[in-house]
């Protein structure tokens, strides 16, 4: 669009700040699609979970896409008739924030989803497991480490995947972040794509401002 | 059109680009910068979808934060059209909107956090999906923050 309005003083030469494609808004679970490795897709993964009697774990290191995968699976779980009750646990949350006696958690159509299962203490895990077995309630968790549940999917990040993610987020506009930058971010943060993307956020901010200063 | 590669246009979450109707939003005279108390005026149009498939259409004028951390937003102006409203007036009709802008928060291009203003149109379809388009604009003229990064 041609900008015909009066520009604010900080904009020189008609330069408009580009949106940072690595902002939380674009990289948070649900905003960014999970990139499956074919032939697996979300339908196949939900079918596999059904075979596992709706009990499974998504395992992977920090920032490797577990929550993004969950966000991708939840609509599909709803579509196949599961009622999803989700808990997202943060640092230090050792118990579920709701009593398991709640009726909403006690039927065979329900699947309890715990994002950050490793936060729960051993007693809470045992109680949750017993509850789910007793009522045939499903249980899908994400964890940094293998759990007693069957592993539904292992998330992993490599440099090629990082490059694909960055290409997707930038929609191919690589003026501010090069392939070398992505490789460097991957080398620095390894499997933690979330941190790598945040470092690219910083880089993007610096680069467009440098360009703006030159104009 | 709100969904272009125009760098002045705010991007949408990638998932919202799937299965969405065509939505265009324009601001009068192509205005991009507004001052507090000024009225933002414009129009929007919906296409590439059957009227019978639409459940509701919502227009919001809002601000939101964007950055690396938690997000926040507030809706300044809101209007909702039901399927009946859309059928009564015709789907492809240009629909006008206007609202007086508040004194704050002003648009801000920070490094860690930014404050963005936009007009957002969300079309809810009967199949449970929805489509979203945004037209960004700037409130006030706060200079950009300078990046001091390692």
Interface residues (C-beta under 8 A of the other chain):
Chain A: X1 X2 X3 X4 X5 X6 X7 X8 X9 X10 X16 X17 X18 X19 X20 X21 X23 X24 X25 X26 X30 X31 X32 X33 X168 X169 X171 X173 X198 X201 X202 X205 X206 X209 X212
Chain B: X4 X5 X6 X7 X8 X9 X10 X11 X13 X14 X15 X29 X30 X31 X32 X33 X64 X66 X67 X68 X69 X70 X71 X109 X111 X114 X138 X140 X141 X142 X143 X144 X146 X147 X149
